[in-house]
Amino acid sequence: MVLKKNNNKEFFSIHLVELRNRTIYFFLFFLFSFFFTYYFVEDIFSFFVHPFIESIDFKDNKRLIYTGLAEAFLSYLKLSLVSAFIISSPFLVYQLWKFVAPGLLEKEKKIIFPFIFLIPFMFILGFIFLYYFIIPLAWNFFAAFDTSTLHNNYSIELEPKINEYISLTLKLAFAFGLAFQLPTAIFLLTILGITSPKDLAKKRRFVIVIIFLVSALITPPDIISQVGLAIPVILIYELSIFISKFFEKKKK
């Protein structure tokens, strides 16, 4: 009994040391990524602002403002940290895999390994869709309230703040990246036998309602962003059902 307890303690200690080492590796990589992204933060900021500048008629006054003394610095810091985490995320997944893989069977490794690449790929795909299709539509919608000509002795002019713009864009990026993980979850659940294409098709109406509710919660309160997220996710859900049939047949 004493020998068994000692073996358990030794086993736990080895895994704890391994987890600590993997955490340190990731932290060092993240720190390096942060210095890198902060050095190029103005270029990264220009990339995020580009759709806004292109989709809105600023006439000769293309600018974003900040009203707090530290707002611009904190916005750059936030953007650098998020960008550093995005760059570091594949390395994080790799470290998690190296920690978990030794305890998995060969069959389990073959099932899980492709998802290491599929998860970041789908996140990037969600961001690309947002950047090139949804953001231009959403920004035009918001800017439509700008009335630079006087009406009844007043005008409404758009002067976007840096912090609000960065926060809104990052929130949308996270929402779309997360929503595009739906196929990944469906494929994994199908392969593991937890669900089936038939079950997914039966629950279609319920899932569509959930998708619209979640879209309303995680996007800004405008119809463009909400529908712009919900419709692609519904289409992806339907495509996932179709592709999961292939996985089910392959499994059989």
C-alpha positions in Angstrom: 0.0 0.0 0.0 2.8 2.4 0.9 4.7 1.5 -2.3 1.5 2.2 -4.3 1.1 5.6 -2.7 4.8 6.4 -3.4 4.3 5.4 -7.0 1.2 7.7 -7.3 3.1 10.6 -5.7 6.0 10.1 -8.1 3.7 9.8 -11.1 1.9 13.0 -10.0 5.2 14.9 -9.5 6.6 13.9 -12.9 3.4 15.2 -14.6 3.5 18.4 -12.5 7.1 19.1 -13.5 6.2 18.4 -17.1 3.2 20.8 -16.9 5.4 23.5 -15.3 8.0 23.1 -18.1 5.4 23.3 -20.8 3.9 26.4 -19.2 7.3 28.1 -19.0 8.0 27.3 -22.6 4.7 28.9 -23.6 5.2 32.0 -21.4 8.7 32.6 -22.9 7.3 32.2 -26.4 4.4 34.5 -25.6 6.7 37.1 -24.1 8.9 37.1 -27.3 5.7 37.4 -29.4 4.5 40.4 -27.3 7.8 42.3 -27.9 7.5 41.5 -31.6 3.9 42.6 -31.9 4.4 45.8 -29.8 7.3 46.7 -32.1 5.1 46.4 -35.1 1.9 47.6 -33.3 1.4 50.6 -35.6 1.4 48.3 -38.7 -1.0 45.9 -36.9 -3.3 48.8 -36.0 -3.2 50.0 -39.6 -4.3 46.5 -40.7 -7.3 46.6 -38.4 -8.2 50.2 -39.3 -7.9 49.7 -43.1 -11.5 48.3 -43.7 -12.9 51.2 -41.7 -10.9 53.8 -43.7 -11.8 52.2 -47.0 -15.5 51.7 -46.3 -16.3 55.1 -44.9 -16.2 58.5 -46.6 -14.1 60.7 -44.4 -13.6 63.3 -47.0 -10.3 64.9 -46.0 -10.5 64.1 -42.3 -9.4 60.5 -41.8 -8.7 60.1 -38.1 -9.5 58.3 -34.9 -9.4 60.1 -31.6 -8.7 59.4 -28.0 -10.1 61.4 -25.1 -8.2 59.8 -22.2 -4.5 60.5 -21.6 -3.5 56.9 -21.6 -6.2 55.6 -24.0 -3.9 55.4 -27.1 -1.1 53.6 -25.2 -3.6 51.1 -23.5 -5.3 50.4 -26.9 -1.9 49.7 -28.5 -1.0 47.5 -25.5 -4.3 45.6 -25.7 -3.8 45.0 -29.5 -0.2 43.8 -28.9 -1.3 41.4 -26.2 -4.1 39.9 -28.2 -1.9 39.7 -31.4 0.8 38.0 -29.3 -1.7 35.5 -28.0 -2.9 34.7 -31.5 0.6 34.2 -32.7 1.4 32.0 -29.7 -1.8 30.0 -29.8 -0.4 27.3 -32.2 2.6 26.9 -29.9 0.2 26.6 -26.9 -1.7 23.9 -28.7 1.5 22.1 -29.5 2.6 22.2 -25.9 -0.7 20.9 -24.7 -0.4 18.1 -27.3 3.1 17.2 -26.1 1.7 17.1 -22.5 -1.4 15.0 -23.2 -0.2 12.7 -26.1 2.0 10.3 -24.0 -1.2 9.3 -22.1 -3.2 8.6 -25.2 -3.7 5.4 -27.2 -2.5 5.3 -30.8 -6.1 5.3 -32.0 -6.9 8.3 -29.9 -3.9 10.2 -31.2 -5.0 9.6 -34.8 -8.5 11.0 -34.0 -7.3 14.1 -32.1 -4.2 15.1 -34.0 -5.9 16.5 -37.1 -8.0 18.8 -34.9 -4.8 20.6 -33.7 -4.6 22.1 -37.2 -8.3 22.4 -37.8 -9.0 24.6 -34.8 -6.6 27.5 -35.7 -7.6 27.1 -39.4 -11.3 27.6 -38.7 -10.5 30.5 -36.4 -8.5 32.2 -39.1 -11.3 31.5 -41.7 -13.8 33.2 -39.4 -11.6 36.2 -39.1 -11.1 36.4 -42.8 -14.8 36.3 -43.4 -15.3 39.0 -40.8 -12.5 41.3 -42.2 -13.5 41.2 -45.8 -17.3 40.8 -45.7 -18.9 41.7 -42.4 -16.8 44.6 -41.2 -17.3 46.8 -44.3 -21.1 46.3 -44.1 -21.2 46.9 -40.4 -19.0 50.0 -40.5 -21.1 51.5 -43.3 -24.2 50.8 -41.3 -22.8 52.6 -38.2 -21.6 55.5 -40.3 -25.0 56.0 -42.0 -26.0 58.1 -38.9 -23.4 60.7 -39.7 -25.0 63.9 -41.0 -22.2 66.5 -41.5 -24.7 68.9 -43.1 -26.8 70.9 -40.6 -30.4 69.9 -39.9 -32.3 72.1 -37.6 -29.1 73.8 -36.5 -27.3 70.7 -35.5 -25.2 67.9 -37.1 -24.1 64.4 -36.2 -20.5 63.7 -37.0 -18.6 60.5 -36.6 -15.4 60.7 -34.6 -14.5 57.1 -33.6 -12.3 56.5 -30.5 -9.3 54.3 -30.7 -10.2 52.2 -27.7 -13.8 51.6 -28.8 -12.8 50.7 -32.3 -10.1 48.2 -31.2 -12.4 46.7 -28.5 -15.3 46.3 -31.0 -13.1 44.8 -33.7 -11.5 42.3 -31.3 -14.8 41.3 -29.8 -16.2 40.6 -33.3 -13.0 38.7 -34.2 -13.4 36.5 -31.2 -17.1 35.9 -31.9 -16.5 34.9 -35.5 -13.5 32.8 -34.7 -15.4 31.0 -32.0 -18.5 30.5 -34.1 -16.5 29.0 -36.9 -15.4 26.2 -34.5 -18.8 24.7 -34.8 -17.7 22.2 -37.6 -14.7 21.2 -35.5 -17.0 20.3 -32.6 -19.5 18.5 -34.8 -16.8 16.4 -36.6 -15.2 15.4 -33.3 -18.6 14.5 -31.7 -19.4 12.4 -34.8 -16.1 10.6 -34.8 -16.4 9.8 -31.1 -20.0 8.5 -31.7 -21.6 11.0 -29.3 -23.9 12.3 -32.0 -24.8 11.5 -35.6 -25.8 13.4 -38.8 -29.4 12.1 -38.2 -29.5 13.6 -34.7 -28.0 16.9 -35.9 -30.6 17.1 -38.7 -33.4 16.5 -36.2 -32.2 19.3 -33.9 -31.8 21.8 -36.8 -34.6 24.2 -35.7 -33.5 24.2 -32.1 -29.8 24.9 -33.2 -30.9 27.7 -35.5 -32.7 29.5 -32.6 -29.6 29.0 -30.4 -27.3 30.4 -33.1 -29.4 33.6 -33.4 -29.6 34.0 -29.6 -25.8 33.6 -29.2 -25.1 35.9 -32.2 -27.3 38.6 -30.5 -25.3 38.1 -27.2 -21.7 38.2 -28.6 -22.0 40.8 -31.3 -22.8 44.5 -31.2 -26.5 45.5 -31.1 -26.9 45.9 -34.8 -28.7 43.7 -37.3 -25.8 43.6 -39.7 -23.3 42.0 -37.2 -25.9 39.6 -35.8 -27.3 38.3 -39.1 -23.8 38.4 -40.6 -22.6 36.0 -37.9 -25.8 33.8 -37.7 -26.3 33.1 -41.4 -22.7 31.8 -42.1 -22.8 29.7 -38.9 -26.2 28.1 -40.0 -24.7 27.4 -43.4 -21.6 25.9 -41.8 -23.9 23.8 -39.6 -25.6 22.4 -42.6 -22.3 21.7 -44.3 -21.0 20.1 -41.2 -24.0 17.7 -41.2 -23.2 16.8 -44.8 -19.5 16.2 -44.1 -20.1 14.3 -40.9 -22.0 11.7 -42.9 -18.7 11.0 -44.7 -17.0 10.6 -41.3 -19.8 8.3 -40.1 -19.5 6.1 -43.2 -15.7 6.0 -42.9 -16.0 4.9 -39.3 -18.4 2.1 -40.2 
